[in-house]
Every structure is written in C-alpha cells, then in structure tokens.
Amino acid sequence: MAILDLLISGGTVVTGGGRRRADVAVHDGRIVGLGHGGAPARRRVDASGLLLLPGGVDAHVHLMDPGATDREDFPHGTRAAAAAGTTTIIEHAHGEPVRTVRDLRAKIDHLDGRSNVDFGLAAHAWPDAEAYVRPLWEAGAAFFKVFTCTTHGVPGHDTAALWRHLRATAEAGAVSLLHCEDESLTESAGAVLRDAGRRDGGIVPQWRNREAEVVAAMVAGVLVRKAGARAAVAHVSHPEVAEYLGRERAAGARLFAETCPQYLLLREDEVLEHGGFRKFTPPARARHDRDEEALWGLLRDGPLTHVSSDHAPSTREQKASGDIWDVHFGLPGLDTTMPALLDAAARQMIAYEDVARLYAEVPARLFGLWPRKGRIAPGFDADIAFVDPSRAWTVRDSGVRSKAGWTPYDGRTFTGRVVRTYLRGELVAEDGRPADARTGRFLPGPGHPPPGPPAGP
C-alpha cells in the first residue's frame, strides 16, 4: 500500500448533502479516499470533535493588486482568506480592469508568488466590446463582471449593451456576474440629493435605492433567459430582488443569485451613525429582524443560490477622509464571511450543510472549478477547513488580516471558529494565524483549453 502524505482522522465530514464521521486520506495534494483509518501516512492529524468543511470558494473578491495596493493587496487579502477557512477566491480589481487577453496575462504574471490561496481572475465587460468575450474566455477568465450603472470608473451597460454582451457569452459558453442597479434611477436620485446639499450618510440608501436594484435585476433576468446565457446577479440585497430572479430561474433562465453577509447582518440605518464605514452598493436594506430572517430563509430554500464576501476594503483612514460622496464604496469581508456563516449555523438560521453548499459547492460548480474545488471527496483538492462548532469568540478590528484593519462586525460574538486551514493538503493557517507561504496557484477558467498531450520525440 502506498504511503499517504496526510491522514486526517476522527473528524465529521460535511457536504451539501449531509455529514458523516470519516477519515480523510490525502496524497499529492488531492483527497484519495474517505475512511482509510488504517493506511500508513507521513503525517497524521487528529480532528476529533471537529467538523471538516470544504475550504471556502469566494467568487467575488477585490484585492486591488495591481493598482491601489494601499487599500489591499494579494499577500494581505489571501492571508485573511486562509485564516478564515477560504482556500479559493475569484478576484477582479476595478482600478486596473482586465479588458483584453494581454491584460489578463500581465495580471497572472504579476500575481505569481503573491497569493496564499488558489485563485481565478475575472475580466471586465465594457459596453460594445463583445469581440473580446471569446478570446478572454479561452485565455482563462473565470467570468465577466458587468455593471448596469457606471460604478468604480467602469461604464454601465444599458439594456441594449447588456443584451449584446449576454448573447456573446451565450455563444462562447461564458459566465457573467451582473451588478444590477438602474443607472437612470441612481443618477436621478443622486442629482436630487446633491442639489439639496445633502452630505449625511442617509444619502446612500436613497441614492442607491431599492427601486434601482429591482428594475435592473428584473431586466437582467429576462435578458439572461432570452439570450440563453449563464449568469449570476451579484450582491442581492433584499427579498424582492431574489424573488424576481427566482421567477426567471423557474422559467428556465440559467440564473444564479449571490448575496453577502452585510445584507444578512447589517441594518439600513447604520449608515446614519457610521457614514462611510457603511458605504457599499447596493447598501444594506434590512430594517428589522424580519428582513434578516427572510433573507436567511431564501438562502436555505432558494432562490438565493450562494454567498460571497464582495471583499472591497479601504483603510480606516480612507473611509474617514472626505465626505460621504467621495469615500470609496465597499467593506472588508474575507476575514469574516466564513465565520458569519458558521455563526448562522450555530444559531440554526442555516445548517452546516448549507455552509458547504453556499460557500463552496455552488460557486465551484458555477464558475467551472468543480470537480477540483468545493467538496471533501475523492479526486478533489484537499482544501479543508477544520471547524470547532462550539467555540465562541469576539470579532475585533485587531484580529483583521486584511490591510483594511477594521471590520463592521467589531465587538460581535460569533459561535464556531475555523481552527485549521489546509490548501491542497498543506497547513496554511492555524488558530487564526495564517502562514505567508504564497503557494496559491492561478486556476484558469473553464473556457481555457486543457494542455494537450506531450509532444512526440
């Protein structure tokens, strides 16, 4: 019998379909079996009393690298991911968007040796640039980020431009991630608020209003279905949007709906007190416990299909400088997304099986990482988060590994903590302390052809 590289014994393996006690056998970075307790191994790890979840697959991350690395970079952001149990990310930075194959290749080269977790890279869709879709997809882009309103300096797609983009992706077999806010509604609301001289945090939910998100998501859902495209709507903020997307999905649209912890845990009125520290878009919509409970229910039962962090950090100093109109959008999230989901499972808002499904299995399937990422099963990479489900701990700014150095959840107590993280069978974090191994690899998207057979003699 071959000697294993690693044998994890005594833990409870969790998948989207259930959980069971099983030993996990690892060789050459891959899981080669479950239940091989008697096999010889170079390293043995006792996971008794712990849950073994697939490493998180966070499909919506902004690390600003290359670009505005004073806000965030790959070494810091991916250390935060590893410490929290996230082992794969899909990243796109708006400051230096990937618009061409040359851009994508340059970014891959730049990031060599800078990541502590495995990563894919998304491309940005520009209006009237459909000719770039197939080349970028075949070069290995994970998906195309599309805005329906001009944001972060990226121009928005109107309905006709979005239709052309979706038809091009349908022909290429590509996937899109759609930021849905109707530009005419946000522009009109913003003009009224500026004319009134408003500078308070309350402008955020009025400017980036519910109606703008609903209208854009409805239009996008119809176009995805009509074009025969495959897409996800990003950061769904409230049940009305999710329900419209669910109707399109039921009508045959290959349509997914992502949400983020900030819509499940933060309240709309917090921006009045915290200003720029709650400026993200779409903004928080929840006004009371019933709103939060409704979103958790839509995650358990659909139509919300998966969770991402939308990690888009700025430092405390950056968030405090300038007025509310000028500070950056976005929150840090890689440090806290898996912990927030584990706490929700401890509170029985969702199950641990849901955590595996929402934050690993579905995004891995959607973005072409399956069957390499997303599950603890033979043939998959040995990306594993060891979870102590009963450990209670308090989130503190001082524990944030992101360059942001703060979190909107400072002072909140979570139950359930990742105590070890393995990436391809190697320990990359323990008890919240990440290594800085920089062993993360670039993962080409599914449109990239696999390498051919070796050349002849």
C-alpha positions as CSV (number, residue, x, y, z in Angstrom):
1,M,0.0,0.0,0.0
2,A,1.3,3.5,-0.9
3,I,2.2,5.8,2.0
4,L,-0.2,8.7,2.2
5,D,1.0,12.3,2.6
6,L,-1.6,13.1,5.2
7,L,-4.3,11.3,7.1
8,I,-7.0,13.3,9.0
9,S,-8.8,11.1,11.5
10,G,-11.8,11.5,13.7
11,G,-13.5,14.4,12.1
12,T,-17.0,14.8,10.8
13,V,-17.0,15.5,7.0
14,V,-19.7,18.0,5.9
15,T,-21.0,18.3,2.4
16,G,-24.1,20.0,1.0
17,G,-25.8,16.6,1.2
18,G,-25.1,15.6,4.7
19,R,-22.3,14.8,7.2
20,R,-20.6,11.7,8.4
21,R,-17.6,10.6,10.5
22,A,-14.8,9.7,8.2
23,D,-11.0,9.8,8.0
24,V,-9.7,11.8,5.0
25,A,-6.7,10.4,3.1
26,V,-4.6,12.8,1.1
27,H,-1.8,12.2,-1.4
28,D,-0.1,14.7,-3.7
29,G,-2.5,17.5,-2.7
30,R,-5.7,15.5,-3.6
31,I,-8.1,13.6,-1.5
32,V,-7.7,9.9,-2.4
33,G,-10.2,8.3,0.0
34,L,-12.5,8.6,2.9
35,G,-12.4,6.1,5.7
36,H,-8.8,4.9,5.3
37,G,-8.1,4.9,9.0
38,G,-5.5,2.1,8.9
39,A,-3.4,3.4,6.0
40,P,0.2,4.4,6.7
41,A,0.8,8.2,6.4
42,R,3.7,10.5,6.7
43,R,1.6,13.0,8.7
44,R,-1.5,12.2,10.9
45,V,-3.8,14.9,12.3
46,D,-6.5,14.2,14.9
47,A,-9.7,16.1,14.1
48,S,-11.8,14.5,16.8
49,G,-14.7,16.7,17.8
50,L,-14.3,19.0,14.8
51,L,-16.3,19.5,11.6
52,L,-14.4,19.2,8.3
53,L,-15.9,21.6,5.8
54,P,-14.6,22.2,2.2
55,G,-12.4,25.3,2.0
56,G,-14.5,28.3,1.1
57,V,-14.8,29.3,-2.5
58,D,-15.3,33.0,-2.5
59,A,-16.2,34.1,-6.1
60,H,-16.5,37.9,-5.6
61,V,-13.3,39.5,-4.2
62,H,-11.4,42.7,-4.9
63,L,-7.8,42.8,-3.9
64,M,-6.7,46.0,-5.8
65,D,-3.5,44.3,-6.9
66,P,-2.0,45.6,-9.2
67,G,-3.5,49.0,-8.5
68,A,-4.4,50.8,-5.3
69,T,-2.5,48.4,-3.0
70,D,-2.6,51.0,-0.2
71,R,-6.2,49.7,0.2
72,E,-5.4,45.9,-0.2
73,D,-3.1,43.5,-1.9
74,F,-2.9,39.8,-2.6
75,P,-0.5,38.9,0.2
76,H,-2.7,40.5,2.9
77,G,-6.1,39.6,1.4
78,T,-5.2,36.0,0.8
79,R,-3.8,35.6,4.3
80,A,-7.1,36.9,5.6
81,A,-8.9,34.3,3.4
82,A,-6.7,31.4,4.7
83,A,-7.1,32.4,8.3
84,A,-10.9,32.3,7.9
85,G,-11.1,29.0,6.1
86,T,-11.4,30.3,2.5
87,T,-9.0,28.4,0.1
88,T,-10.1,29.6,-3.3
89,I,-11.0,33.1,-4.5
90,I,-12.1,34.6,-7.8
91,E,-10.7,38.2,-7.9
92,H,-11.3,41.3,-10.0
93,A,-10.0,44.8,-9.3
94,H,-11.7,47.8,-10.8
95,G,-8.8,50.1,-10.6
96,E,-6.8,48.3,-13.3
97,P,-9.6,46.3,-15.0
98,V,-8.9,43.2,-17.2
99,R,-10.3,44.1,-20.6
100,T,-8.0,42.2,-23.0
101,V,-6.1,39.0,-23.2
102,R,-2.9,41.0,-22.7
103,D,-4.3,42.5,-19.5
104,L,-5.2,39.0,-18.2
105,R,-1.8,37.6,-19.0
106,A,0.0,40.6,-17.4
107,K,-2.0,40.2,-14.2
108,I,-1.3,36.4,-14.0
109,D,2.4,37.2,-14.3
110,H,2.2,40.0,-11.7
111,L,0.5,37.7,-9.2
112,D,3.0,34.9,-9.4
113,G,4.1,34.2,-5.9
114,R,1.8,36.7,-4.3
115,S,-1.2,34.5,-3.2
116,N,-1.6,32.3,-0.1
117,V,-4.7,30.6,-1.6
118,D,-5.7,29.4,-5.1
119,F,-7.3,32.0,-7.3
120,G,-9.1,32.6,-10.5
121,L,-9.3,36.0,-12.2
122,A,-12.4,37.7,-13.8
123,A,-12.4,40.0,-16.7
124,H,-14.4,43.3,-17.0
125,A,-17.0,43.7,-19.7
126,W,-17.1,47.1,-21.4
127,P,-20.1,48.2,-23.5
128,D,-19.7,47.4,-27.2
129,A,-16.7,45.2,-26.5
130,E,-18.3,41.9,-27.3
131,A,-15.4,40.9,-29.6
132,Y,-13.2,40.4,-26.5
133,V,-15.5,37.9,-24.9
134,R,-14.4,34.7,-26.6
135,P,-10.7,35.4,-26.6
136,L,-10.7,36.3,-22.9
137,W,-12.8,33.3,-22.0
138,E,-10.5,31.0,-23.9
139,A,-7.5,32.7,-22.2
140,G,-8.8,31.6,-18.8
141,A,-11.0,34.3,-17.4
142,A,-13.3,32.9,-14.7
143,F,-16.3,35.2,-15.6
144,F,-17.1,38.6,-16.9
145,K,-18.1,41.4,-14.5
146,V,-20.8,43.5,-15.9
147,F,-22.2,46.8,-14.5
148,T,-25.6,48.1,-15.4
149,C,-24.6,51.5,-13.9
150,T,-21.3,53.3,-14.0
151,T,-19.5,52.5,-10.8
152,H,-15.9,52.4,-9.7
153,G,-15.0,54.1,-13.0
154,V,-16.3,51.1,-15.0
155,P,-19.0,52.2,-17.5
156,G,-22.5,50.8,-17.2
157,H,-24.3,48.7,-19.8
158,D,-27.7,49.9,-20.9
159,T,-30.3,47.3,-21.9
160,A,-29.1,47.0,-25.5
161,A,-25.5,46.7,-24.5
162,L,-26.3,44.1,-21.9
163,W,-28.3,42.1,-24.4
164,R,-25.3,42.1,-26.9
165,H,-22.9,41.1,-24.1
166,L,-25.2,38.2,-23.0
167,R,-25.6,36.9,-26.5
168,A,-21.8,36.9,-26.9
169,T,-21.3,35.0,-23.7
170,A,-24.0,32.5,-24.7
171,E,-22.2,31.8,-27.9
172,A,-18.9,31.4,-26.2
173,G,-20.2,29.4,-23.3
174,A,-19.0,32.0,-20.8
175,V,-20.4,33.2,-17.5
176,S,-21.2,36.7,-16.3
177,L,-21.5,38.3,-12.8
178,L,-24.0,41.2,-13.1
179,H,-24.0,44.3,-10.8
180,C,-27.6,45.3,-11.1
181,E,-28.6,49.0,-10.4
182,D,-30.5,51.0,-12.9
183,E,-28.4,54.0,-13.9
184,S,-31.2,56.4,-14.8
185,L,-32.7,55.9,-11.3
186,T,-29.4,56.2,-9.4
187,E,-28.4,59.3,-11.5
188,S,-31.7,61.0,-10.9
189,A,-31.7,60.3,-7.2
190,G,-28.1,61.4,-6.9
191,A,-28.8,64.7,-8.6
192,V,-31.7,65.5,-6.3
193,L,-29.7,64.7,-3.2
194,R,-26.7,66.8,-4.4
195,D,-28.9,69.7,-5.3
196,A,-30.4,69.6,-1.8
197,G,-26.8,69.9,-0.4
198,R,-27.0,66.5,1.4
199,R,-23.8,65.3,2.9
200,D,-25.1,62.8,5.5
201,G,-24.9,59.1,5.5
202,G,-28.6,58.8,4.7
203,I,-27.9,59.7,1.1
204,V,-26.5,56.1,0.4
205,P,-29.8,54.1,0.6
206,Q,-31.7,57.0,-1.1
207,W,-29.2,57.3,-3.9
208,R,-28.6,53.6,-4.5
209,N,-32.2,52.8,-3.9
210,R,-34.2,49.6,-3.8
211,E,-36.1,50.5,-7.0
212,A,-32.9,50.9,-9.0
213,E,-31.8,47.4,-7.9
214,V,-35.2,45.8,-8.6
215,V,-35.6,47.3,-12.0
216,A,-32.1,46.3,-13.2
217,A,-32.3,42.8,-11.8
218,M,-35.7,42.2,-13.5
219,V,-34.3,43.4,-16.8
220,A,-31.2,41.3,-16.4
221,G,-33.1,38.2,-15.5
222,V,-35.3,38.4,-18.6
223,L,-32.3,39.1,-20.9
224,V,-30.3,36.1,-19.4
225,R,-33.3,33.8,-20.1
226,K,-33.9,35.2,-23.6
227,A,-30.3,35.1,-24.6
228,G,-29.8,31.6,-23.3
229,A,-26.9,32.9,-21.3
230,R,-25.5,31.8,-18.0
231,A,-25.1,34.5,-15.3
232,A,-25.2,35.3,-11.6
233,V,-26.6,38.5,-10.1
234,A,-24.2,39.9,-7.6
235,H,-24.9,41.0,-4.0
236,V,-28.7,40.6,-3.9
237,S,-29.7,42.9,-1.0
238,H,-33.3,42.1,-0.2
239,P,-36.0,39.5,-0.8
240,E,-37.9,41.3,-3.6
241,V,-34.9,41.1,-5.9
242,A,-34.3,37.4,-5.0
243,E,-38.0,36.6,-5.7
244,Y,-37.9,38.2,-9.2
245,L,-34.7,36.2,-10.0
246,G,-36.3,33.1,-8.7
247,R,-39.2,33.5,-11.1
248,E,-36.8,33.8,-14.1
249,R,-34.9,30.8,-12.9
250,A,-38.2,28.8,-12.6
251,A,-39.0,29.9,-16.2
252,G,-35.7,28.4,-17.4
253,A,-33.1,31.0,-17.0
254,R,-29.6,29.8,-16.1
255,L,-29.5,32.4,-13.5
256,F,-27.9,32.4,-10.0
257,A,-28.3,34.8,-7.1
258,E,-25.4,35.8,-4.8
259,T,-25.8,37.5,-1.5
260,C,-23.2,38.6,1.1
261,P,-23.1,38.7,4.9
262,Q,-23.6,42.5,5.0
263,Y,-27.1,42.1,3.8
264,L,-27.8,39.4,6.4
265,L,-26.2,41.1,9.4
266,L,-26.1,44.9,8.9
267,R,-29.1,47.3,9.0
268,E,-30.0,50.1,6.6
269,D,-30.0,52.8,9.3
270,E,-26.4,52.0,10.5
271,V,-25.1,54.4,7.7
272,L,-26.6,57.3,9.7
273,E,-24.2,56.7,12.5
274,H,-21.2,55.1,10.7
275,G,-21.2,57.1,7.4
276,G,-18.5,55.9,5.1
277,F,-17.9,52.8,7.1
278,R,-21.3,51.6,5.9
279,K,-21.0,52.9,2.3
280,F,-21.3,50.0,-0.1
281,T,-23.6,49.4,-3.0
282,P,-26.2,48.1,-3.1
283,P,-26.4,49.2,0.5
284,A,-27.8,47.3,3.4
285,R,-31.6,47.1,3.2
286,A,-32.6,45.2,6.4
287,R,-34.7,47.4,8.7
288,H,-35.7,44.8,11.3
289,D,-35.3,41.2,12.3
290,R,-38.0,40.0,9.9
291,D,-35.9,41.3,6.9
292,E,-32.9,39.3,8.1
293,E,-34.9,36.2,8.7
294,A,-36.5,36.4,5.2
295,L,-33.0,36.5,3.6
296,W,-31.8,33.6,5.6
297,G,-34.9,31.7,4.6
298,L,-34.2,32.4,0.9
299,L,-30.6,31.0,1.4
300,R,-31.9,27.8,3.0
301,D,-34.6,27.2,0.4
302,G,-33.7,29.3,-2.6
303,P,-33.8,31.4,-4.8
304,L,-30.6,32.8,-3.3
305,T,-28.0,30.3,-4.5
306,H,-24.7,31.2,-2.9
307,V,-22.7,33.6,-0.7
308,S,-19.6,35.7,-1.5
309,S,-17.8,38.3,0.5
310,D,-17.7,41.1,-2.1
311,H,-14.4,42.0,-0.2
312,A,-13.7,45.6,-1.3
313,P,-11.7,47.1,1.6
314,S,-10.4,50.6,2.4
315,T,-8.4,51.5,5.4
316,R,-9.9,53.3,8.4
317,E,-8.2,56.5,7.3
318,Q,-9.5,56.3,3.8
319,K,-13.1,55.7,5.0
320,A,-12.8,58.7,7.3
321,S,-11.4,61.1,4.7
322,G,-13.6,63.3,2.5
323,D,-17.4,63.5,2.6
324,I,-19.8,60.7,2.0
325,W,-20.0,61.3,-1.7
326,D,-16.2,60.8,-2.2
327,V,-15.1,57.9,0.1
328,H,-14.7,54.5,-1.5
329,F,-17.6,52.1,-1.7
330,G,-17.0,48.7,-0.1
331,L,-16.3,46.7,3.0
332,P,-13.7,44.2,4.1
333,G,-15.2,40.7,4.2
334,L,-12.7,37.9,3.7
335,D,-11.9,37.8,7.4
336,T,-15.5,37.3,8.4
337,T,-17.6,35.6,5.7
338,M,-16.9,32.0,6.7
339,P,-17.2,32.9,10.4
340,A,-20.5,34.7,9.8
341,L,-21.9,31.6,8.1
342,L,-20.7,29.3,10.8
343,D,-22.3,31.5,13.4
344,A,-25.6,31.4,11.5
345,A,-25.4,27.6,11.5
346,A,-24.8,27.7,15.3
347,R,-27.9,29.9,15.6
348,Q,-29.8,27.5,13.3
349,M,-30.5,30.1,10.7
350,I,-29.0,27.7,8.2
351,A,-27.3,24.3,8.6
352,Y,-23.6,23.4,8.3
353,E,-24.6,21.5,5.2
354,D,-25.8,24.9,3.8
355,V,-22.5,26.5,4.6
356,A,-20.7,23.8,2.5
357,R,-23.3,24.2,-0.3
358,L,-23.5,28.0,-0.3
359,Y,-19.8,28.9,0.1
360,A,-18.1,26.1,-1.7
361,E,-20.2,23.7,-3.8
362,V,-22.4,26.1,-5.7
363,P,-19.7,28.7,-6.6
364,A,-17.3,25.9,-7.6
365,R,-19.9,24.5,-9.9
366,L,-21.0,27.8,-11.3
367,F,-17.5,29.1,-12.2
368,G,-16.0,25.9,-13.5
369,L,-13.9,24.8,-10.5
370,W,-15.8,21.6,-9.9
371,P,-14.7,18.8,-9.5
372,R,-11.4,20.1,-8.3
373,K,-12.7,22.5,-5.7
374,G,-15.8,22.7,-3.5
375,R,-16.2,19.3,-1.7
376,I,-14.4,16.9,0.6
377,A,-14.4,13.8,-1.7
378,P,-12.0,11.6,-3.6
379,G,-10.5,13.4,-6.5
380,F,-10.9,16.9,-5.1
381,D,-8.1,19.1,-3.9
382,A,-7.5,18.6,-0.1
383,D,-8.8,22.1,0.7
384,I,-10.3,21.7,4.2
385,A,-11.4,23.9,7.0
386,F,-11.3,22.4,10.5
387,V,-14.2,23.9,12.5
388,D,-14.8,23.9,16.2
389,P,-18.6,24.5,16.2
390,S,-18.9,25.3,19.8
391,R,-16.1,27.9,20.2
392,A,-17.4,31.3,20.9
393,W,-15.2,34.3,20.1
394,T,-15.5,38.1,19.7
395,V,-14.6,39.7,16.4
396,R,-12.1,42.5,16.9
397,D,-10.5,45.0,14.5
398,S,-7.2,44.0,15.9
399,G,-7.7,40.5,14.5
400,V,-8.3,41.6,10.9
401,R,-5.7,40.3,8.5
402,S,-6.9,42.4,5.6
403,K,-5.0,45.7,5.0
404,A,-8.2,47.4,5.9
405,G,-7.5,46.8,9.6
406,W,-11.2,47.0,10.6
407,T,-14.5,45.2,10.3
408,P,-18.1,46.3,10.6
409,Y,-18.6,43.3,12.9
410,D,-16.1,44.6,15.6
411,G,-17.4,43.6,19.0
412,R,-19.9,41.0,17.7
413,T,-19.7,37.5,19.2
414,F,-19.7,34.6,16.8
415,T,-20.0,30.9,17.7
416,G,-18.0,28.4,15.6
417,R,-14.4,29.0,14.5
418,V,-12.0,27.7,11.9
419,V,-9.0,26.3,13.8
420,R,-7.0,25.0,10.9
421,T,-7.0,25.5,7.1
422,Y,-5.4,23.2,4.6
423,L,-4.7,24.1,1.0
424,R,-4.0,21.1,-1.2
425,G,-3.1,19.1,1.9
426,E,-0.7,21.7,3.4
427,L,-1.4,23.7,6.5
428,V,-1.8,27.4,5.7
429,A,-3.4,28.7,8.9
430,E,-3.9,27.6,12.5
431,D,-5.9,29.2,15.3
432,G,-6.4,32.4,13.2
433,R,-2.7,32.7,12.4
434,P,-2.1,32.4,8.7
435,A,1.2,31.4,7.2
436,D,2.7,33.5,4.5
437,A,3.6,30.7,2.2
438,R,2.5,32.3,-1.1
439,T,1.7,28.8,-2.5
440,G,-1.6,29.7,-4.1
441,R,-1.9,28.9,-7.8
442,F,-3.8,30.5,-10.7
443,L,-6.8,28.5,-11.8
444,P,-7.8,29.1,-15.4
445,G,-11.5,29.3,-16.1
446,P,-13.4,26.5,-17.8
447,G,-13.1,28.2,-21.3
448,H,-9.3,27.7,-21.2
449,P,-8.4,24.5,-23.2
450,P,-6.6,21.9,-21.1
451,P,-3.0,21.3,-22.0
452,G,-2.6,18.9,-24.9
453,P,-0.6,15.7,-24.9
454,P,3.2,16.0,-24.7
455,A,5.0,16.5,-28.0
456,G,6.5,13.5,-29.7
457,P,10.2,12.7,-29.7
